[in-house]
């Protein structure tokens, strides 16, 4: 159950769960926010395929290691690192570490708009 006060809203993680996944999905429009995000918890080898958005996406690695593909570049990011991708650039990431990857993927939009390269 969502709890709202005059200055804040608390949305329980259970309300954001992606079925069959450890990932949480928050779309800002549903909650009066101007951003959206995924809070990802992936096993080694997991990650989204190449996709793009009409807005920037910003990732912050909370734990683990991600290899991020941005266009034709491959960057390694670890806990504490932040990566930004510009609008309309194909991108994705894979957990390339030995343990779980926890990464926050912030979409600069109140709704998520994704175009998949192989879809």
TALIN-V17428 format. One record per residue. N is the residue number from 1. RES is the residue in one small letter. OMEGA is omega in whole degrees, 0 to 359 (NA if undefined). NEAR is the number of other C-alpha atoms within 12 Angstrom. Layout:
N:RES:OMEGA:NEAR
N:RES:OMEGA:NEAR
This chain:
1:x:178:11
2:x:178:15
3:x:181:13
4:x:171:13
5:x:180:9
6:x:185:7
7:x:185:8
8:x:174:12
9:x:175:16
10:x:177:18
11:x:180:22
12:x:179:15
13:x:181:17
14:x:179:17
15:x:184:19
16:x:185:26
17:x:174:20
18:x:183:17
19:x:178:11
20:x:187:7
21:x:172:18
22:x:182:22
23:x:173:29
24:x:180:28
25:x:180:30
26:x:174:34
27:x:187:28
28:x:183:23
29:x:181:17
30:x:187:20
31:x:178:21
32:x:180:19
33:x:180:18
34:x:177:18
35:x:173:26
36:x:178:31
37:x:165:31
38:x:168:35
39:x:190:30
40:x:174:35
41:x:187:32
42:x:172:32
43:x:176:24
44:x:179:20
45:x:182:21
46:x:175:27
47:x:181:31
48:x:174:28
49:x:181:22
50:x:181:24
51:x:177:28
52:x:182:29
53:x:176:27
54:x:181:20
55:x:178:25
56:x:170:27
57:x:181:34
58:x:178:30
59:x:168:35
60:x:179:31
61:x:180:35
62:x:178:23
63:x:177:28
64:x:184:30
65:x:177:34
66:x:167:42
67:x:185:30
68:x:175:37
69:x:177:28
70:x:186:27
71:x:179:20
72:x:180:12
73:x:176:15
74:x:183:18
75:x:176:24
76:x:179:24
77:x:179:29
78:x:185:28
79:x:180:21
80:x:180:18
81:x:176:23
82:x:180:24
83:x:179:30
84:x:175:26
85:x:181:31
86:x:177:20
87:x:173:23
88:x:178:21
89:x:178:25
90:x:182:30
91:x:176:35
92:x:177:36
93:x:178:39
94:x:173:35
95:x:181:33
96:x:177:27
97:x:181:25
98:x:182:17
99:x:180:18
100:x:172:27
101:x:172:33
102:x:185:36
103:x:176:38
104:x:181:33
105:x:186:36
106:x:178:33
107:x:181:35
108:x:183:28
109:x:178:27
110:x:174:20
111:x:179:25
112:x:177:28
113:x:182:22
114:x:173:26
115:x:181:21
116:x:182:17
117:x:181:17
118:x:182:11
119:x:NA:9
